[in-house]
Amino acid sequence: MMDDAFLDWPTAKLCAGIQSGALNSTTLVTACLARIAERDSHFRAFISVFSEKALAQARRLDDEYAAGRIRGPLHGFPVAVKDLVDIEGHLTGFGANCYASTPALSTAPFIQALEEAGAIIIGKTHTVQFAFGSWGTNYSLGTPVNPSSDGHFSPGGSSSGSAVAVAAGMVPLSIGSDTGGSVRIPASLCGIAGMKPSHGLTSLEGVAPLSPNLDTIGPLARDVHGLKILAEALGVAEKSATEPASPPRLLRLTAEDLAPIEPKILSCYENSLGRISAAMGNLESFTLPLPLSEYQRLCGELMAYDAYSKLHRLINDPDLELDPWVRRRIAAGRYISREQNEERLKARQSHIESFLECFGVNDLLILPTTPETARPVAEIDETQLPMSRFTRLANYLDLTSASLPVWKVDGLPVGAQFVMRRGQDCRLLSFLSKATDICGANS
């Protein structure tokens, strides 16, 4: 068996290896495919793997390199993609067996952009059915296994497979979607980095919709450099603000605002804030206009209405074997009228304006990504949704946010979440690089 230790290198070192010619794309893709073959029967991250196509693309990119053409920092990188996006010739499963019956006729524009930047789409990953669930469970197709723990622990959702694929070392980079935390939650629970870009920066054409007003395409990686090169390829960097000379105003939440939260996570949060304050200046306590649980509820109502509008024919068909918990979440949208939803959208805009009155363009809010660590799948109560209580704030208020793998509690990872105003994506990524050094996150 070939030595595949380079698959565990930091992303910047992997980039340097390809850019210098010390490592080529064919070798990288071959090693990833070998790891997938070896490990995925246990971790269950992938729904399909494009072995022949990925190898053929790797050889083409190696030929380009030999001819002096390098597409950029993503040149030759294998990337796994959540199974809610159209790729020509492949089914778009959306976490179910009933969503699509024929292969996609075209490829989503954001996938084309990734490939133009040099990415190699190596396969599609499992997701919570219809991307509506934060535990990461899928009772129809199977739940991926969180690599950070022994036994079968929740990977977080809904981008469960994309996070597991990176955390298990099968691919260096992956793509998920985030409507209420679906990139940041699995990143937190699996111990990797994940980002929700500002809404609208990446095209949603060819993406199965959960809630178009909230849906975003987001990168997952083992470190901030991985987030940066994926964000660049997705067009996030060119559409967001550059960093000004002045440092951000750093904001924190109180223990009362975060409650209920595992005490050890709160202790980690306080310790990290102390290190950040020592390195970058004082943090100010920030008072949210509404409780975190209220933003969670309001976001969930918008999601339920939109999902039911798109998926009601499937949800109302009793003969379809759908995930019962997802069916229940989406069916809640049945009881929301169009007029009520329009009022909720108006209220959302008012809530955004109220929030931005006290959250400036130079402000950065720091809070845990999740209030709990991963749980054994057998112990999950699907009627409870604690994992999205800290993340839906960013979706509902149209902010940009990212989770870094900063802490471990009883051996299980928990992410620190960093939030900035819409359009401040590049500034956020720049701060994440500093936070990596200060907080001790993976670099």
C-alpha positions as CSV (number, residue, x, y, z in Angstrom):
1,M,0.0,0.0,0.0
2,M,1.3,3.5,-0.9
3,D,2.3,5.9,1.8
4,D,-0.6,8.3,2.1
5,A,0.6,10.4,5.1
6,F,0.4,13.5,2.9
7,L,-3.4,13.3,3.1
8,D,-3.1,14.4,6.7
9,W,-1.0,17.5,6.0
10,P,-2.4,20.9,6.6
11,T,-4.1,22.3,3.5
12,A,-1.4,24.9,2.9
13,K,1.3,22.3,2.9
14,L,-0.8,20.1,0.5
15,C,-1.2,23.2,-1.8
16,A,2.6,23.8,-1.7
17,G,3.2,20.2,-2.6
18,I,1.1,20.4,-5.7
19,Q,2.2,23.9,-6.7
20,S,5.9,22.9,-6.4
21,G,5.5,19.6,-8.3
22,A,6.5,17.5,-5.3
23,L,3.0,16.0,-5.3
24,N,0.7,15.6,-8.3
25,S,-3.1,15.4,-8.6
26,T,-3.2,11.8,-9.8
27,T,-1.3,10.7,-6.7
28,L,-3.6,12.7,-4.4
29,V,-6.8,11.5,-6.0
30,T,-5.5,7.9,-6.0
31,A,-4.7,8.1,-2.3
32,C,-8.1,9.6,-1.5
33,L,-9.9,6.8,-3.4
34,A,-7.9,4.2,-1.5
35,R,-8.8,5.8,1.8
36,I,-12.5,5.9,0.8
37,A,-12.4,2.3,-0.2
38,E,-10.7,1.4,3.1
39,R,-12.7,3.6,5.5
40,D,-16.1,4.5,4.1
41,S,-17.8,1.2,4.9
42,H,-17.4,2.2,8.5
43,F,-17.9,6.0,8.3
44,R,-20.6,6.0,5.6
45,A,-19.8,9.5,4.4
46,F,-20.3,8.9,0.7
47,I,-23.5,8.2,-1.3
48,S,-21.5,7.8,-4.5
49,V,-17.8,8.0,-5.6
50,F,-16.7,9.1,-9.1
51,S,-13.5,7.1,-9.3
52,E,-12.9,6.9,-13.0
53,K,-14.0,10.5,-13.7
54,A,-11.9,11.9,-10.9
55,L,-8.8,10.0,-12.0
56,A,-9.3,11.2,-15.6
57,Q,-9.6,14.8,-14.5
58,A,-6.5,14.4,-12.2
59,R,-4.5,13.2,-15.2
60,R,-5.7,16.2,-17.3
61,L,-4.7,18.6,-14.6
62,D,-1.3,17.0,-14.2
63,D,-0.9,17.5,-18.0
64,E,-1.8,21.1,-17.6
65,Y,0.7,21.5,-14.8
66,A,3.4,20.0,-17.0
67,A,2.5,22.4,-19.7
68,G,2.9,25.4,-17.3
69,R,-0.7,26.1,-16.5
70,I,-1.7,26.2,-12.9
71,R,-5.4,27.1,-12.3
72,G,-4.8,28.4,-8.7
73,P,-4.5,27.1,-5.2
74,L,-7.3,24.6,-5.7
75,H,-5.5,23.0,-8.7
76,G,-5.7,19.2,-8.5
77,F,-7.6,19.1,-5.2
78,P,-10.3,16.4,-4.7
79,V,-13.5,17.8,-3.2
80,A,-16.5,15.9,-1.9
81,V,-20.0,17.5,-2.5
82,K,-23.2,17.2,-0.5
83,D,-25.8,15.3,-2.4
84,L,-28.2,18.1,-3.1
85,V,-26.5,19.6,-6.1
86,D,-27.0,18.7,-9.8
87,I,-24.0,17.1,-11.5
88,E,-24.6,16.0,-15.1
89,G,-25.2,12.3,-15.4
90,H,-25.8,11.7,-11.7
91,L,-28.9,11.5,-9.6
92,T,-29.5,14.4,-7.1
93,G,-30.7,12.3,-4.1
94,F,-31.2,15.1,-1.5
95,G,-31.0,12.4,1.2
96,A,-33.9,10.3,-0.2
97,N,-34.7,7.7,-2.7
98,C,-37.7,9.5,-4.1
99,Y,-36.5,13.0,-4.8
100,A,-35.2,12.4,-8.4
101,S,-35.8,9.5,-10.7
102,T,-33.5,10.5,-13.6
103,P,-29.9,11.9,-13.7
104,A,-29.3,15.6,-13.8
105,L,-29.1,17.0,-17.4
106,S,-26.6,19.8,-16.4
107,T,-24.1,20.7,-13.7
108,A,-24.8,23.4,-11.2
109,P,-22.8,26.6,-11.9
110,F,-21.0,26.6,-8.6
111,I,-19.7,23.1,-9.3
112,Q,-18.5,24.4,-12.7
113,A,-16.7,27.2,-11.0
114,L,-15.0,24.8,-8.6
115,E,-13.9,22.7,-11.6
116,E,-12.7,25.7,-13.5
117,A,-10.6,26.6,-10.4
118,G,-9.0,23.1,-10.6
119,A,-11.1,21.2,-8.1
120,I,-11.9,17.5,-8.8
121,I,-15.3,16.4,-7.7
122,I,-14.6,13.0,-6.2
123,G,-18.1,12.0,-5.0
124,K,-21.3,12.9,-3.4
125,T,-21.9,12.8,0.4
126,H,-24.8,11.8,2.6
127,T,-27.1,14.4,4.0
128,V,-30.0,14.5,6.4
129,Q,-33.1,13.9,4.3
130,F,-34.0,17.1,2.4
131,A,-31.3,18.8,4.4
132,F,-33.7,19.5,7.3
133,G,-32.0,18.3,10.6
134,S,-29.2,19.3,12.8
135,W,-28.3,15.9,14.4
136,G,-27.0,14.5,11.1
137,T,-29.3,11.4,11.2
138,N,-30.9,9.8,8.2
139,Y,-33.3,7.0,9.0
140,S,-33.9,6.1,5.4
141,L,-30.4,5.9,3.9
142,G,-28.2,5.6,7.1
143,T,-26.4,8.0,9.4
144,P,-22.7,8.7,8.9
145,V,-20.4,7.9,11.8
146,N,-18.6,10.8,13.6
147,P,-14.9,10.1,13.4
148,S,-14.1,12.0,16.5
149,S,-15.4,9.4,18.9
150,D,-15.7,5.6,19.5
151,G,-19.1,4.2,18.8
152,H,-21.8,5.7,16.6
153,F,-22.1,9.4,17.6
154,S,-24.0,12.1,15.9
155,P,-22.0,13.8,13.1
156,G,-24.2,16.9,13.1
157,G,-26.3,18.0,10.2
158,S,-27.4,18.4,7.7
159,S,-24.1,18.3,5.9
160,S,-23.2,15.2,7.8
161,G,-21.3,13.2,5.1
162,S,-19.3,16.2,3.9
163,A,-18.0,16.8,7.4
164,V,-17.3,13.2,8.1
165,A,-15.4,12.8,4.8
166,V,-13.0,15.5,5.8
167,A,-12.7,14.5,9.5
168,A,-12.1,10.9,8.6
169,G,-9.2,11.9,6.3
170,M,-10.8,10.6,3.1
171,V,-10.7,14.0,1.4
172,P,-9.0,17.3,2.2
173,L,-12.0,19.5,1.3
174,S,-15.7,19.3,0.9
175,I,-18.9,21.3,0.2
176,G,-22.1,21.5,2.2
177,S,-25.0,23.8,2.5
178,D,-26.1,25.9,5.5
179,T,-29.7,27.0,6.0
180,G,-29.8,27.0,9.8
181,G,-26.3,25.8,10.7
182,S,-25.9,22.8,8.4
183,V,-22.2,23.4,7.7
184,R,-21.2,24.8,11.0
185,I,-22.9,22.2,13.2
186,P,-21.2,19.1,11.7
187,A,-17.9,21.0,11.5
188,S,-18.2,21.7,15.2
189,L,-19.1,18.1,16.2
190,C,-16.6,16.5,13.9
191,G,-13.7,18.8,14.8
192,I,-13.1,20.6,11.5
193,A,-13.7,24.1,10.1
194,G,-16.8,25.2,8.3
195,M,-18.2,28.4,6.9
196,K,-21.6,29.9,6.1
197,P,-20.9,32.6,3.6
198,S,-23.2,35.6,3.1
199,H,-26.4,34.6,1.5
200,G,-26.4,35.1,-2.3
201,L,-22.7,35.1,-2.9
202,T,-22.8,31.6,-4.5
203,S,-25.4,30.7,-7.1
204,L,-28.1,28.3,-5.9
205,E,-29.0,27.3,-9.5
206,G,-28.9,23.5,-9.7
207,V,-29.2,23.1,-5.9
208,A,-32.1,21.3,-4.3
209,P,-33.9,24.0,-2.3
210,L,-34.8,23.8,1.4
211,S,-35.4,27.5,1.9
212,P,-34.1,29.8,-0.9
213,N,-34.3,32.9,1.4
214,L,-31.8,31.2,3.8
215,D,-29.9,28.5,1.8
216,T,-26.1,29.0,1.3
217,I,-23.4,26.9,-0.1
218,G,-20.5,26.6,2.3
219,P,-17.0,25.1,2.5
220,L,-15.7,22.5,5.0
221,A,-12.0,21.8,5.6
222,R,-9.6,20.7,8.3
223,D,-8.3,24.3,8.6
224,V,-8.8,27.9,7.7
225,H,-6.6,27.8,4.6
226,G,-8.9,25.1,3.2
227,L,-11.9,27.4,3.8
228,K,-10.1,30.2,2.1
229,I,-9.2,28.5,-1.2
230,L,-12.7,27.0,-1.5
231,A,-14.3,30.4,-0.7
232,E,-12.1,32.0,-3.3
233,A,-13.2,29.4,-6.0
234,L,-16.9,29.9,-5.0
235,G,-16.6,33.6,-5.7
236,V,-17.0,34.6,-2.1
237,A,-13.8,36.6,-1.9
238,E,-14.4,38.8,-4.9
239,K,-17.9,39.8,-3.7
240,S,-17.1,40.7,-0.1
241,A,-15.3,43.5,1.6
242,T,-11.6,43.6,2.1
243,E,-10.1,44.1,5.6
244,P,-9.6,47.7,6.8
245,A,-6.7,48.9,8.9
246,S,-8.7,49.0,12.1
247,P,-9.2,45.8,14.1
248,P,-12.7,44.5,14.7
249,R,-14.7,45.3,17.8
250,L,-14.8,42.0,19.6
251,L,-18.1,41.0,21.2
252,R,-19.2,38.2,23.5
253,L,-22.4,36.8,25.0
254,T,-23.1,36.2,28.6
255,A,-23.7,32.8,30.2
256,E,-27.3,33.8,30.7
257,D,-27.7,34.4,26.9
258,L,-26.2,31.1,26.1
259,A,-28.1,29.0,28.6
260,P,-28.8,26.1,28.6
261,I,-25.2,25.1,27.7
262,E,-22.9,22.3,28.9
263,P,-20.9,23.8,31.7
264,K,-17.6,22.5,30.3
265,I,-18.3,24.2,26.9
266,L,-19.0,27.4,28.8
267,S,-15.7,27.1,30.6
268,C,-13.8,26.6,27.4
269,Y,-15.6,29.6,25.9
270,E,-14.6,31.8,28.8
271,N,-11.0,30.6,28.7
272,S,-10.7,31.3,25.0
273,L,-12.2,34.7,25.4
274,G,-9.5,35.4,27.9
275,R,-6.7,34.5,25.4
276,I,-8.3,36.5,22.6
277,S,-8.7,39.6,24.9
278,A,-5.0,39.3,26.0
279,A,-3.9,39.2,22.4
280,M,-6.3,41.5,20.6
281,G,-7.9,43.8,23.2
282,N,-11.0,43.8,25.4
283,L,-14.2,42.0,24.5
284,E,-17.5,43.8,25.2
285,S,-20.6,42.0,26.3
286,F,-23.2,42.2,23.6
287,T,-27.0,42.1,24.2
288,L,-29.0,40.4,21.5
289,P,-32.3,42.1,20.6
290,L,-34.0,38.7,20.9
291,P,-33.0,35.5,22.6
292,L,-31.1,32.9,20.6
293,S,-34.0,30.5,21.0
294,E,-36.3,33.1,19.4
295,Y,-34.1,33.5,16.4
296,Q,-34.0,29.7,16.1
297,R,-37.8,29.5,16.2
298,L,-38.3,32.3,13.6
299,C,-35.7,30.8,11.3
300,G,-37.4,27.3,11.6
301,E,-40.8,28.7,10.7
302,L,-39.4,30.2,7.5
303,M,-37.6,26.9,6.7
304,A,-40.8,24.8,7.3
305,Y,-43.0,27.0,5.1
306,D,-40.5,27.0,2.2
307,A,-39.7,23.3,2.5
308,Y,-43.4,22.3,2.5
309,S,-44.1,24.6,-0.5
310,K,-41.4,22.7,-2.5
311,L,-41.9,19.2,-1.1
312,H,-45.5,18.9,-0.1
313,R,-46.3,16.2,-2.8
314,L,-43.6,13.9,-1.3
315,I,-44.5,14.8,2.3
316,N,-48.2,14.1,1.8
317,D,-47.7,10.8,0.1
318,P,-48.2,8.1,2.8
319,D,-46.8,5.4,0.6
320,L,-43.3,7.0,0.5
321,E,-40.9,5.7,3.1
322,L,-39.6,9.1,4.3
323,D,-37.6,9.8,7.4
324,P,-40.5,10.3,9.9
325,W,-38.8,13.1,11.8
326,V,-38.0,15.1,8.7
327,R,-41.6,14.5,7.4
328,R,-42.8,16.0,10.7
329,R,-40.6,19.0,10.5
330,I,-41.6,19.9,7.0
331,A,-45.2,19.1,7.6
332,A,-45.3,21.9,10.1
333,G,-45.2,24.3,7.1
334,R,-48.7,23.0,6.2
335,Y,-50.2,25.2,8.9
336,I,-48.5,28.4,7.8
337,S,-50.5,30.4,5.2
338,R,-48.9,32.5,2.5
339,E,-50.1,35.6,4.2
340,Q,-48.6,34.5,7.5
341,N,-45.3,33.8,5.8
342,E,-45.3,37.2,4.1
343,E,-45.8,38.8,7.5
344,R,-42.9,36.7,8.9
345,L,-40.6,37.8,6.1
346,K,-41.5,41.5,6.9
347,A,-40.8,40.8,10.5
348,R,-37.5,39.2,9.6
349,Q,-36.4,42.4,7.7
350,S,-37.4,44.4,10.8
351,H,-35.4,42.1,13.0
352,I,-32.4,42.4,10.7
353,E,-32.6,46.2,10.8
354,S,-32.9,46.2,14.6
355,F,-29.9,43.9,15.0
356,L,-27.7,46.0,12.7
357,E,-28.5,49.1,14.6
358,C,-26.3,47.7,17.4
359,F,-24.0,45.4,15.4
360,G,-21.7,47.5,13.3
361,V,-19.8,46.8,10.1
362,N,-16.6,46.4,12.2
363,D,-18.1,44.1,14.8
364,L,-17.3,40.4,15.4
365,L,-19.3,38.3,17.7
366,I,-17.8,35.1,19.2
367,L,-19.8,32.3,20.7
368,P,-19.8,28.5,20.8
369,T,-21.1,26.8,17.7
370,T,-23.1,24.2,19.6
371,P,-24.4,24.1,23.2
372,E,-23.6,20.4,23.4
373,T,-21.1,17.8,22.2
374,A,-22.0,15.0,19.9
375,R,-24.4,12.3,21.4
376,P,-24.6,8.6,20.7
377,V,-27.1,8.2,17.9
378,A,-29.1,5.7,19.9
379,E,-29.7,8.4,22.6
380,I,-30.9,11.2,20.3
381,D,-34.3,12.7,21.0
382,E,-35.4,13.9,17.5
383,T,-38.1,16.1,19.0
384,Q,-35.4,18.4,20.5
385,L,-33.2,20.6,18.4
386,P,-30.5,22.0,20.6
387,M,-27.7,22.0,18.1
388,S,-29.1,24.8,15.9
389,R,-29.8,27.2,18.8
390,F,-26.5,29.1,18.4
391,T,-26.3,28.9,14.6
392,R,-29.7,30.0,13.2
393,L,-29.0,33.5,14.4
394,A,-26.6,34.0,11.4
395,N,-29.0,32.6,8.9
396,Y,-32.1,34.5,10.1
397,L,-30.2,37.8,10.4
398,D,-28.4,37.4,7.1
399,L,-24.9,37.4,8.5
400,T,-21.7,35.5,7.6
401,S,-20.3,33.0,10.1
402,A,-17.8,30.2,10.6
403,S,-16.9,27.5,13.0
404,L,-13.3,26.6,14.0
405,P,-12.2,23.4,15.8
406,V,-11.0,25.1,19.0
407,W,-12.1,23.0,22.1
408,K,-12.5,19.4,23.3
409,V,-14.8,18.4,26.1
410,D,-14.4,14.9,27.4
411,G,-12.5,14.0,24.2
412,L,-15.3,15.4,21.9
413,P,-14.8,18.4,19.7
414,V,-16.7,21.7,20.0
415,G,-16.4,24.6,17.6
416,A,-16.0,28.3,18.3
417,Q,-18.3,30.3,16.1
418,F,-17.3,33.7,14.7
419,V,-20.0,36.0,13.2
420,M,-19.8,39.2,11.2
421,R,-22.1,41.3,9.1
422,R,-23.2,40.3,5.6
423,G,-20.5,41.0,3.0
424,Q,-17.6,40.8,5.5
425,D,-16.6,37.3,4.5
426,C,-13.0,38.1,3.6
427,R,-12.5,40.0,6.9
428,L,-14.0,37.1,8.7
429,L,-11.6,34.6,7.1
430,S,-8.7,36.9,7.9
431,F,-9.7,37.0,11.6
432,L,-10.1,33.2,11.6
433,S,-6.4,32.9,10.7
434,K,-5.5,35.0,13.8
435,A,-7.9,33.1,16.0
436,T,-6.3,29.9,14.9
437,D,-3.0,31.0,16.5
438,I,-4.6,32.6,19.6
439,C,-7.1,29.9,20.5
440,G,-5.0,26.9,19.4
441,A,-7.3,25.7,16.6
442,N,-6.0,23.4,14.0
443,S,-3.8,25.3,11.6
